[in-house]
Amino acid sequence: MDIDIEKLRKDMKQDCYGAFFAGGFGGALMESFDVEKASPKELVEMAERKRMDLLKYRD
């Protein structure tokens, strides 16, 4: 399955920012940096660990 990596990256960063600013979860800001520099493979693995629905990112 081909995945729109940039859309996935954008959504994952937004999720991290929301957790940081709305919930005060400091680790989320650090995670956003990991999302930013992750390779496509690493990004997919991160999304799978978060149990994100990757089907909505099909390219």
Contacts in CASP RR format, 6 or more apart in sequence:
PFRMAT RR
TARGET T0000
AUTHOR 0000-0000-0000
METHOD contacts of the structure
MODEL  1
MDIDIEKLRKDMKQDCYGAFFAGGFGGALMESFDVEKASPKELVEMAERK
RMDLLKYRD
1 54 0 8 1.000
1 55 0 8 1.000
1 58 0 8 1.000
2 58 0 8 1.000
2 59 0 8 1.000
3 40 0 8 1.000
3 44 0 8 1.000
3 54 0 8 1.000
3 57 0 8 1.000
3 58 0 8 1.000
3 59 0 8 1.000
4 57 0 8 1.000
4 58 0 8 1.000
4 59 0 8 1.000
5 40 0 8 1.000
5 43 0 8 1.000
5 44 0 8 1.000
7 57 0 8 1.000
8 43 0 8 1.000
8 44 0 8 1.000
8 47 0 8 1.000
8 52 0 8 1.000
8 54 0 8 1.000
8 57 0 8 1.000
9 35 0 8 1.000
9 36 0 8 1.000
9 38 0 8 1.000
9 43 0 8 1.000
11 52 0 8 1.000
11 57 0 8 1.000
12 32 0 8 1.000
12 35 0 8 1.000
12 43 0 8 1.000
12 46 0 8 1.000
12 47 0 8 1.000
12 50 0 8 1.000
12 52 0 8 1.000
13 32 0 8 1.000
13 35 0 8 1.000
13 36 0 8 1.000
15 28 0 8 1.000
15 50 0 8 1.000
16 28 0 8 1.000
16 29 0 8 1.000
16 31 0 8 1.000
16 32 0 8 1.000
16 35 0 8 1.000
17 28 0 8 1.000
17 29 0 8 1.000
17 32 0 8 1.000
18 28 0 8 1.000
19 25 0 8 1.000
19 26 0 8 1.000
19 27 0 8 1.000
19 28 0 8 1.000
20 26 0 8 1.000
20 27 0 8 1.000
20 28 0 8 1.000
20 29 0 8 1.000
20 32 0 8 1.000
34 46 0 8 1.000
35 43 0 8 1.000
35 46 0 8 1.000
38 46 0 8 1.000
44 54 0 8 1.000
47 54 0 8 1.000
48 54 0 8 1.000
END
